[in-house]
């Protein structure tokens, strides 16, 4: 099988990003064919492959988890905007699990929560003055707790979060 085949709309690219003249370069590869691109970009597989290669090289060079929507993957046709927000974060910590921060951000977005109030709630839940002082296990426990609470009784969660807003107003 050839890497590139214009007749089959199959393309593969290699991109190298140099951060300085002394840098050996960060390499990224990208491929695209009709089976792995969104129906919205069918016919532009060559550009998609190039974009994927460049984005992957940039991601490696600058330590960025995701450079573009293209890295997330394609969605089935006619998927609503509400469902787009429910995509899980991409695994970025090497063991296939999303980072805790990404998991928490996803919950905040999914349920339309105030991030600063969630952060205050997390610190209280973990028994720390600041969330940064909490252990990984404490944060993981909080994420599980808030996810279950949001699914089971979102109104109770919103009441709990509003208590932190009231505390800030009284201070």
C-alpha positions as CSV (number, residue, x, y, z in Angstrom):
1,X,0.0,0.0,0.0
2,X,1.3,3.5,-0.9
3,X,1.3,6.3,1.6
4,X,-0.3,8.7,-0.8
5,X,-2.9,7.8,-3.4
6,X,-4.7,10.8,-5.0
7,X,-7.2,8.5,-6.8
8,X,-8.2,7.0,-3.4
9,X,-8.0,10.4,-1.6
10,X,-5.4,8.9,0.8
11,X,-2.6,11.2,2.0
12,X,0.2,11.1,4.6
13,X,2.4,14.0,5.7
14,X,5.4,14.6,7.9
15,X,5.9,18.0,9.6
16,X,8.9,19.2,11.6
17,X,8.8,22.1,14.0
18,X,12.1,23.8,15.0
19,X,11.9,25.9,18.1
20,X,15.4,27.3,17.5
21,X,18.3,27.0,15.0
22,X,19.9,24.5,17.4
23,X,16.8,22.4,17.8
24,X,16.7,18.9,16.3
25,X,13.1,19.3,15.5
26,X,9.8,17.9,16.7
27,X,8.2,15.5,14.2
28,X,4.5,15.0,13.6
29,X,2.8,12.7,11.1
30,X,-0.7,13.1,9.7
31,X,-2.8,11.0,7.5
32,X,-6.3,11.3,6.1
33,X,-8.6,9.4,3.8
34,X,-12.4,9.3,3.4
35,X,-12.8,6.8,6.2
36,X,-11.2,9.0,8.9
37,X,-12.4,12.5,8.0
38,X,-15.7,14.3,8.8
39,X,-18.2,14.3,5.9
40,X,-17.9,18.1,6.1
41,X,-14.3,18.0,4.8
42,X,-14.6,15.2,2.3
43,X,-12.6,16.0,-0.8
44,X,-10.1,18.0,1.2
45,X,-8.2,14.9,2.6
46,X,-4.8,16.3,1.5
47,X,-5.3,19.5,3.6
48,X,-6.6,17.5,6.5
49,X,-3.6,15.2,6.5
50,X,-1.2,18.2,6.3
51,X,-3.1,20.0,9.2
52,X,-2.9,16.9,11.3
53,X,0.8,16.6,10.8
54,X,1.5,20.2,11.6
55,X,-0.7,20.2,14.6
56,X,0.9,17.1,16.0
57,X,4.4,18.5,15.5
58,X,3.3,21.8,17.2
59,X,1.7,19.8,20.1
60,X,5.0,17.9,20.7
61,X,7.1,21.0,20.4
62,X,5.1,23.1,22.8
63,X,3.6,20.5,25.1
64,X,0.0,21.3,24.0
65,X,-2.6,18.6,24.7
66,X,-4.8,19.5,21.7
67,X,-3.9,21.9,18.9
68,X,-7.2,21.9,17.0
69,X,-10.6,20.4,16.8
70,X,-9.2,18.1,14.2
71,X,-7.3,16.3,16.9
72,X,-10.5,15.5,18.8
73,X,-12.0,13.5,15.9
74,X,-15.0,13.7,13.8
75,X,-18.6,13.5,15.0
76,X,-21.5,11.7,13.4
77,X,-23.6,13.9,11.0
78,X,-26.3,16.0,12.6
79,X,-25.0,15.8,16.1
80,X,-26.4,18.7,18.2
81,X,-24.3,21.3,19.8
82,X,-25.4,20.1,23.2
83,X,-23.9,16.7,22.5
84,X,-20.6,18.2,21.2
85,X,-19.9,19.6,24.7
86,X,-20.3,16.1,26.1
87,X,-17.2,14.6,24.3
88,X,-14.8,13.2,26.9
89,X,-11.4,14.9,27.1
90,X,-8.6,13.3,25.2
91,X,-6.2,11.0,27.1
92,X,-3.1,13.0,27.8
93,X,-1.4,11.6,30.8
94,X,0.0,8.4,29.2
95,X,-2.2,5.9,30.9
96,X,-5.3,6.4,28.9
97,X,-7.0,8.5,31.6
98,X,-7.9,12.2,31.2
99,X,-6.1,14.5,33.6
100,X,-8.1,15.3,36.7
101,X,-8.2,19.0,35.7
102,X,-9.7,18.0,32.4
103,X,-12.3,15.8,34.1
104,X,-13.3,18.6,36.4
105,X,-13.5,21.2,33.6
106,X,-15.7,18.8,31.6
107,X,-18.1,18.4,34.6
108,X,-18.2,22.2,35.0
109,X,-19.0,22.7,31.3
110,X,-21.5,19.8,31.1
111,X,-23.6,21.1,34.0
112,X,-23.0,24.9,33.5
113,X,-21.4,25.4,36.9
114,X,-19.5,28.4,38.1
115,X,-15.8,27.3,38.0
116,X,-14.7,29.6,40.9
117,X,-17.5,28.3,43.2
118,X,-16.6,24.7,42.2
119,X,-13.0,25.4,43.1
120,X,-14.0,26.7,46.6
121,X,-16.3,23.7,47.1
122,X,-13.4,21.4,46.1
123,X,-11.0,23.0,48.6
124,X,-13.6,22.6,51.4
125,X,-14.4,19.0,50.4
126,X,-10.7,18.2,50.4
127,X,-10.1,20.0,53.7
128,X,-7.5,22.4,52.3
129,X,-7.3,26.1,52.2
130,X,-6.6,26.0,48.5
131,X,-7.3,23.3,45.9
132,X,-3.6,23.2,44.9
133,X,-2.8,21.8,48.4
134,X,-5.1,18.8,47.9
135,X,-3.7,15.4,47.1
136,X,-4.4,13.7,43.8
137,X,-6.6,11.2,45.6
138,X,-8.6,14.0,47.3
139,X,-9.3,15.7,44.0
140,X,-10.2,12.4,42.3
141,X,-12.7,11.8,45.1
142,X,-14.2,15.3,44.8
143,X,-14.6,14.8,41.0
144,X,-16.4,11.6,41.6
145,X,-18.6,13.2,44.3
146,X,-19.5,16.3,42.3
147,X,-20.2,14.2,39.2
148,X,-22.6,11.9,41.1
149,X,-24.3,14.8,42.8
150,X,-24.8,16.7,39.6
151,X,-26.4,13.6,38.0
152,X,-28.5,12.7,41.0
153,X,-29.6,16.1,42.4
154,X,-28.3,19.1,40.4
155,X,-30.5,21.5,42.4
156,X,-28.8,20.4,45.7
157,X,-25.4,21.0,44.0
158,X,-26.4,24.5,42.9
159,X,-27.6,25.3,46.4
160,X,-24.3,24.1,47.8
161,X,-22.3,26.2,45.3
162,X,-24.5,29.3,46.0
163,X,-23.5,29.1,49.6
164,X,-19.9,29.8,48.6
165,X,-21.1,32.9,46.6
166,X,-22.9,34.1,49.8
167,X,-19.8,33.5,51.9
168,X,-17.7,35.6,49.4
169,X,-20.3,38.4,49.6
170,X,-20.3,38.4,53.4
171,X,-16.5,38.6,53.6
